[in-house]
C-alpha cells in the first residue's frame, strides 16, 4: 500500500463521515451503533467493502422519503445487521476455522 493509497483512503473516509454527520440525529445514532456492532462482529471485507456506504445510501433515501430510521430497519438493530452480513465470512468464522483445524483454515 502506497502513501497515495493511504491518503485516498483517508479522503474517502472523511467524505463518508461528512455524509453521516449530514443525517438527522436519530439516523446518526443508529448508524453509529450499527457501525460499532459491525466493527465488532462484522465481515472480513467491512473496511473496503460496500456495506457501510450502502447503509448510508439506504439511510439517505429514508431521510428523503421522510421516514424515521426505525421504520426502515425495525427496532432490533443487531438483528438488522446480522441479516446484512449473514452470507459474509466474519472474523469469528475465520477464528473458528483456525482453531477447529478444518481444511481451508488459515494457518500461521
LOVEXSE-754230 format. One line per 3 residues: their letters; for each residue y, z, x of N, C-alpha, C. Coordinates in steps of 0.001 Angstrom, whole numbers, padded with zeros to 6 digits. Layout:
A	Y,Z,X,Y,Z,X,Y,Z,X; ...
***
This chain:
XXX	-001167,000000,000848,000000,000000,000000,001237,000000,000899; 002101,-000945,000649,003294,-001060,001474,004441,-000235,000893; 005477,-000136,001660,006682,000586,001217,007258,-000103,-000023
XXX	007242,-001412,-000035,007766,-002152,-001200,006977,-001824,-002461; 005661,-001680,-002339,004831,-001321,-003495,005202,000066,-004011; 005437,000987,-003100,005812,002345,-003484,007167,002340,-004186
XXX	008116,001620,-003623,009455,001538,-004225,009384,000905,-005600; 008631,-000171,-005727,008491,-000845,-007027,007817,000071,-008042; 006806,000803,-007613,006128,001743,-008499,007072,002826,-008996
XXX	007933,003324,-008104,008904,004343,-008497,009917,003779,-009487; 010341,002550,-009269,011289,001918,-010202,010667,001786,-011586; 009416,001359,-011618,008730,001204,-012898,008564,002552,-013591
XXX	008217,003590,-012829,008047,004910,-013423,009373,005445,-013962; 010446,005251,-013217,011763,005704,-013688,012165,004983,-014974; 011884,003691,-015052,012184,002936,-016279,011345,003468,-017441
XXX	010097,003804,-017154,009208,004364,-018174,009751,005706,-018679; 010161,006570,-017761,010711,007878,-018120,011996,007706,-018933; 012810,006739,-018585,014046,006493,-019337,013723,006088,-020783
XXX	012669,005297,-020962,012249,004918,-022318,011778,006134,-023102; 011061,007038,-022435,010601,008257,-023097,011802,009096,-023531; 012800,009214,-022663,013983,010017,-022979,014799,009416,-024118
XXX	014630,008129,-024382,015352,007474,-025472,014696,007731,-026834; 013483,008277,-026833,012785,008580,-028085,013421,009793,-028759; 013242,009937,-030085,013693,011158,-030758,012958,012377,-030188
XXX	013550,013565,-030328,012961,014772,-029722,011511,015049,-030110; 011143,014851,-031386,009756,015127,-031779,008780,014174,-031097; 009174,012927,-030948,008335,011955,-030241,008212,012326,-028761
XXX	009312,012772,-028159,009284,013157,-026751,008322,014314,-026520; 008370,015300,-027397,007489,016460,-027245,006027,016038,-027314; 005692,015244,-028321,004304,014811,-028492,003882,013914,-027324
XXX	004764,012998,-026895,004425,012122,-025772,004133,012951,-024518; 004973,013927,-024238,004774,014741,-023026,003482,015548,-023107; 003141,016040,-024291,001876,016759,-024451,000687,015811,-024260
XXX	000807,014603,-024796,-000256,013607,-024609,-000399,013261,-023131; 000720,013094,-022469,000704,012748,-021052,000029,013856,-020240; 000379,015113,-020512,-000258,016241,-019812,-001767,016235,-020042
XXX	-002160,016046,-021292,-003584,016050,-021641,-004303,014911,-020914; -003718,013727,-020947,-004366,012576,-020322,-004423,012705,-018805; -003425,013318,-018197,-003475,013525,-016753,-004569,014519,-016387
XXX	-004899,015437,-017277,-005965,016400,-017004,-007346,015799,-017203; -007555,015093,-018305,-008897,014623,-018648,-009021,013107,-018675; -007939,012441,-018440,-007851,011020,-018704,-008681,010111,-017842
XXX	-008574,008844,-018143,-009361,007836,-017448,-008924,007663,-015998; -009846,007155,-015219,-009596,006926,-013801,-008432,005961,-013614; -008286,005000,-014503,-007256,003972,-014361,-005932,004345,-015023
XXX	-005703,005615,-015304,-004497,006029,-016020,-003216,005682,-015275; -003181,005915,-013989,-001932,005738,-013241,-001480,004286,-013154; -002401,003347,-013128,-001993,001949,-013013,-002413,001107,-014205
XXX	-002877,001739,-015249,-003339,001015,-016426,-002281,000911,-017504; -002631,000267,-018600,-001681,000036,-019683,-001613,001153,-020725; -002317,002246,-020524,-002410,003266,-021571,-001069,003927,-021880
XXX	-000401,004493,-020890,000865,005185,-021151,001952,004237,-021659; 002132,003059,-021060,003115,002131,-021634,002737,001682,-023050; 001442,001582,-023327,001000,001213,-024673,001333,002279,-025697
XXX	001154,003548,-025317,001511,004657,-026209,003014,004630,-026465; 003780,004385,-025424,005228,004341,-025554,005663,003194,-026475; 005041,002032,-026326,005324,000905,-027228,005016,001281,-028676
XXX	003872,001913,-028887,003442,002352,-030218,004457,003324,-030815; 004925,004263,-030002,005912,005237,-030464,007242,004557,-030795; 007667,003629,-029959,008925,002918,-030221,008857,002127,-031522
XXX	007702,001544,-031803,007518,000839,-033080,007596,001817,-034248; 007005,002999,-034094,007063,004026,-035127,008486,004472,-035402; 009268,004630,-034343,010676,005009,-034499,011422,003913,-035251
XXX	011172,002661,-034871,011849,001537,-035513,011514,001450,-037005; 010298,001846,-037369,009876,001829,-038769,010304,003087,-039513; 010890,004036,-038819,011367,005268,-039437,010273,006273,-039759
XXX	009150,006177,-039064,008035,007098,-039302,008129,008308,-038380; 007618,009421,-038839,007505,010607,-037998,006329,010440,-037058; 006366,011119,-035945,005318,010971,-034934,003958,011408,-035470
XXX	003921,012464,-036283,002639,012924,-036802,002083,011993,-037870; 002942,011183,-038484,002458,010146,-039398,001668,009085,-038624; 002065,008848,-037387,001411,007829,-036559,000083,008307,-035988
XXX	000071,009532,-035471,-001112,009968,-034720,-001924,011045,-035407; -001383,011667,-036441,-002079,012769,-037090,-001701,014091,-036438; -002312,015161,-036920,-001938,016492,-036433,-002729,016942,-035210
XXX	-003830,016283,-034899,-004643,016664,-033742,-004379,015685,-032594; -003449,016063,-031743,-003033,015194,-030641,-004176,014945,-029666; -004950,015976,-029359,-006066,015828,-028419,-007107,014857,-028958
XXX	-007410,014928,-030245,-008384,014010,-030841,-007873,012579,-030766; -006586,012392,-030992,-005996,011055,-030889,-006155,010524,-029467; -005856,011371,-028479,-006003,010970,-027073,-007459,010659,-026734
XXX	-008369,011500,-027225,-009790,011271,-026962,-010243,009928,-027529; -009734,009564,-028700,-010074,008258,-029272,-009547,007117,-028407; -008386,007309,-027808,-007813,006268,-026958,-008650,006015,-025708
XXX	-009261,007064,-025178,-009972,006934,-023895,-011483,007007,-024039; -011990,006912,-025260,-013427,007135,-025477,-014331,006172,-024713; -013879,004962,-024436,-014723,003996,-023731,-014340,003835,-022259
XXX	-013455,004682,-021787,-012991,004594,-020407,-013663,005664,-019558; -014070,005305,-018347,-014637,006335,-017463,-013542,007308,-017041; -013868,008588,-017067,-012908,009622,-016687,-013318,010240,-015361
XXX	-012422,011024,-014814,-012746,011739,-013582,-013906,012705,-013817; -013962,013290,-014999,-015064,014197,-015326,-016394,013438,-015329; -016391,012215,-015865,-017607,011397,-015856,-018044,011084,-014420
XXX	-017085,010707,-013595,-017401,010387,-012198,-017962,011615,-011477; -017395,012772,-011757,-017877,014008,-011137,-019294,014327,-011608; -019536,014182,-012900,-020884,014438,-013443,-021909,013521,-012795
XXX	-021562,012248,-012643,-022482,011311,-011992,-022742,011716,-010550; -021690,012150,-009866,-021829,012515,-008460,-022734,013729,-008278; -022614,014720,-009136,-023429,015924,-008954,-024826,015788,-009529
XXX	-025019,014851,-010451,-026348,014697,-011034,-027240,013789,-010186; -026629,013045,-009279,-027424,012177,-008411,-027912,010918,-009104; -027257,010539,-010186,-027658,009321,-010897,-027360,008102,-010035
XXX	-028158,007042,-010221,-027874,005815,-009475,-026486,005302,-009818; -025812,004776,-008817,-024475,004257,-009014,-023396,005298,-008846; -023799,006518,-008566,-022825,007591,-008377,-022146,007403,-007030
XXX	-020876,007680,-007018,-020112,007569,-005770,-020490,008713,-004852; -020879,008389,-003658,-021275,009413,-002679,-020301,009345,-001512; -020015,010520,-000970,-019126,010577,000192,-019907,010945,001413
***
